[in-house]
């Protein structure tokens, strides 16, 4: 585990400081993400083949609700996987308002160095600066700003720049799963019978279908059971994920400091934009953008372009601070 890279057609993919395209090259996570995509495709094919034929209402729901939700879910999954979650780059250094406090306290007395802002460096990132809201992720091998967790099902760390995509993925997966359940129930009500009443009957060993109804050709019991099981699992897991994300957002950053409060009232830290009020782009898997004037406050660092290819060191800032 840790930073890994691979070169494809001259482009360096990986999580190292020199990678051109962010991509977590973890075998287990890649398998999990592949299973995630395969599950969505399996449910799509099962619904299209077995559960919507000869029902105009089911076809409308499938084409105008389920398919768009599925498309947004897969696009959000893709964007979650390939988006840099907020990894601290080489050359990052503390904000200017942190620096004078640290230097002044160091010059006064070596025995009194309890500073208001601790300038922390990550040993696992070879001494690169670690912002207050960043935490080192052992899978990607990088410090990530506002990291939530590493999710193998999307093959990436969830951080400040891809949390929107992760929430949208869970949201649209939840909607597509709900729609799939509606289609399954509609099919059962339309085609099942028992005891003379039009109600869905699920026997221990078979499904009872009325073959006289057009479009009610009996699919295999395995395909029905598999579709029900997969949809219910996806439905439950995405509901739990959305609930967990909601609790995390409403409680604020678990590692929050006064720094996050500076921008919390000016923009939405998850969906981006220039306002914390709802905007339509929140529902679209578009790249998260923040106003330039609050970007550094949000990330907790600035870029030292004079030492862009070097890890941050205290003496670099001391020289810049003394000459300014």
N, C-alpha and C positions, 0 to 999 in steps of 0.2 A: 504494500500500500504506500501512498505518497505520490509525489509528482511523477507523472509518466507522459511521454510524448511519442508520436509517430508521424512520419512524413508521408503525405499522399499527394502525388503530382506537384511536388514543390511546396506544398502548404503544410506547416507544422501544426498538428492537432495535439492537444493535451492540456495540462494544467501548470506547466512550468512558467517561469517568469518570461521566457522567450517565445511561448506558444502564440501562434497567429490566430488560431480558432480554439475557443474553450471547448474541451470535451474530456469528460472523466473516463479514463480507460481502465475501469475496474470490471473484471470478467463477470463476477456475480451480479453486479448492477446492470451490465449490458444484457445478461440473460433475463433478469427480472423485467427490464424495460421492454424487451422483445416479447415476453409473455403478456405484458400489459397491452401492447398493440395487438397481439394475436387474439386476445380475449375480446377486444372491441370488434375486430373483424369477424370472429366466430359468431358473436351475437347478431351482427348485421346480416350475415349470410343466412343464419337460421331463421331470422324474422322474415327476410325477403323471400325465402323459399317456402316456408311452412305456415306462416301466420298472417299473411295479408291478402292472399289471392281471393278474388271474387268478392271483396268487401270494399266498396267505394270509400266508406268512412275510414277503414283501416289504412287504405292506400294513401288517403289525404294526410292522416296523422303521421304515417311513416315518412312520406316524402317531404312534408312541410314542417315537421317538428323534430322527428327522430333524426333524420339524415343531417339537417343543419347542426343540431346539438352534437351529433357524433363528429362531424367535421371540425367544429370549433374545439371539441375535446382533444382530437388528435393533433390539431395545429398547436394548441396550448401545450400539449405534452412535448411536442417537438421543440417548441421555443423554450420550455423549461429545461430541456436537456442540453441545448447548445448555447444558452445564454450564460455569460460570465455572471455569477451570482453576486459579485461585489468583492472579488479577491483583491487584497491590498497589493498594488504593483510595486516593483522596485523603484526606488527614488521617492517613495512617499515619506513625508515627514510631518511632525506635529503642526497644528495651526499656530499662527504667530502669537496669539494670546496665551498659549500654553508656555511658550518658550521663556519669556523674561522671568516668570516666576521660578522656573526651574534653575536658570542660570544665577539669579540673584541669591537664591537659597544655597546654591553650591559655593558661591564666593564668600558668603558670610561666615559660615562655620560648618565644618564637615560633620559635626556632631548633631546639628539641627537641620536635617534634610527632609523633614516631614512636609512635603509640598502638597498644595491643593490639587495639582494635576500631576500624576506620575507618568513620566515618559517611559513607556514599556516597549521592549524589543523582544521579538519572538526568536528563541533559540532554534526552533525547528525550521524556521524560515531564514536561517543563517544570519540572524541579528537584524532582520528587516523591522521597521517600525510597526508596532501593533496599536492601532487606534483604540480608544476606550470601549467602543461598541463592537469591536471585532473579536472573533474567537478562532483558534486554529482548528481546522478540520483535518483529521488524520487520513481520510480517504482520498481527498484531493491533494493533500499536502500543502494547503495554503491557508492563510488567515483570511476570513471572509467577514465583511461588515454586516452586522445584524443577522448573523447566521441563526436559522431556526433548527434545522436538523439535516442529516443526509438521508435522502429518500432513494432507495435502490430501484423503486418502481418507475422513477423518472431519470435515473442514472445521473443524479447531480445533487449538489448541495443547494439548499433553499436559503437564499440570502436577499439582500435589499433589492437587487435588480431582476430577480426571477420569481419572487414570491407572488407577484401578480399572476404570472402564467400558471403557477402551481395552483393557486386558488381558482382560477378560471378552469383549469383542467378538472379539478374536483367538482366544481359547480356544474359544468356542462356534462360531465360523466354522470352526475346525480340526475340531471334532467333527462339524459338519454336513457338511463336505467329506469326512471319513473315512467317514461313513455313506453319503453319495452314491456314493463309490467302491465300497462294499460292495454297494449296490443295482445298480450297473452290472455288477459282476462276477457277481452272482447272475443277472441277466438274460442275460448272455452265456453262462454255463454252462447255463442252462435252455433257451435257444433256439438256440444255435449248434451246428453239427455240422461235422465234417470228417474224412475218411479213416476213416469208420465209428466214430469215437470221440466221446464227448460232451465236447468241449473247445472253448473259444472260438477261432475262427479269424478273423483279420482280414486280408483280402486287400488288395492294393494298390488295387483299384477297386471292391470291394463287400464286403458282409457276408453270410455264408451263414446263413440262418435256416430252421429246419424249420417250415413253415407248418401241419403236421399237429398241432402242439402248441397247445393252447388258450391264447390270449393272446399268441401270438408273431407277430402280424401285423407285418410288416416296417416299421419307421419309416424315414424318409428317412436316407440316409447322412450328410447334412449335420447333422441334429439329433443323431445319435450322436457324430460327430466333434466338433461344437461343445460338446456336454455334457461329453465326455471332456476336451477342451482346457481349458474353463473350470474344471472341477472340479480338474484337476491344477494349474493356475496358482494358484487360490485355496488349494489344499492346501499347495503349496510356499511361497507368500508368507506365509501365516499361521504356518507352522512356523518360518520364518526370524524373523518378528516375535516370536513367543513365545520363541524362543531368545535374541534380542537383549534382550528385557525381563527374562528370567531372569538373564542375565549382568549387566545393569545393577543388578538388585535385590540379587544376591548380592555384588557388589562394593561395594554401598552407594552413597551419593550421590557423584557425581564431584566435586562442589563441597562435600563435607561438611566441617563444622567440629565443634567440641565442642558446639555448640548442638544438632545433631541427635542426638548421643549421649545427651543428657539425657532424651530421650523414646523412644529406640529400644528400650529394654528394657521400657517400660511399655505400648506399644501398637504396632499395625502401622500404619506410615505410609502404606501404600497402600490397604488395605482398611478402615481405620478400626476403631472399637470401643474397648473398654477393655482389651484383652489382645492380646499378640502370638501367641497360640495360635490354631489354626484354629477358626473359627466358621462356622456354616452361612450366615450373611448374606453372607459373602465371595463365595458363588456366585451371589448375586442382584444384579441391577442396581439396587440401592437407593442413595440418597444417602449419601455418605461422611460419617460423624460422628465427631468426636473429643471426648474429655472437655474441659470448659471449662478445667480447671487446666493443661492442656498445650497448648492451642490457640496461645497467644502464642509459646511456645517453639518450636513446630513451624513457625509462619509467620515468626518472626523480627521481628515488629513488633507494636505496639499501636495502638489508635485514639485520636487526640486529638479528643475530642468537642467541645472548645471551639473548634477550628479545623477542623471536619469538612469544610467546603467550600473549604479552602485547602490548597495544597501545604505540606509540612513545611518549616520554616525553623528554623535554629539558635536564633535569638533567642526564638522561641516557647517552646522548651524551657528556655532559660536563665531566662526569667521565671518559669515554673512551678517550676523547680528551686530558684530563690532564695527563692520565697515558701513553699515546703513545709518 
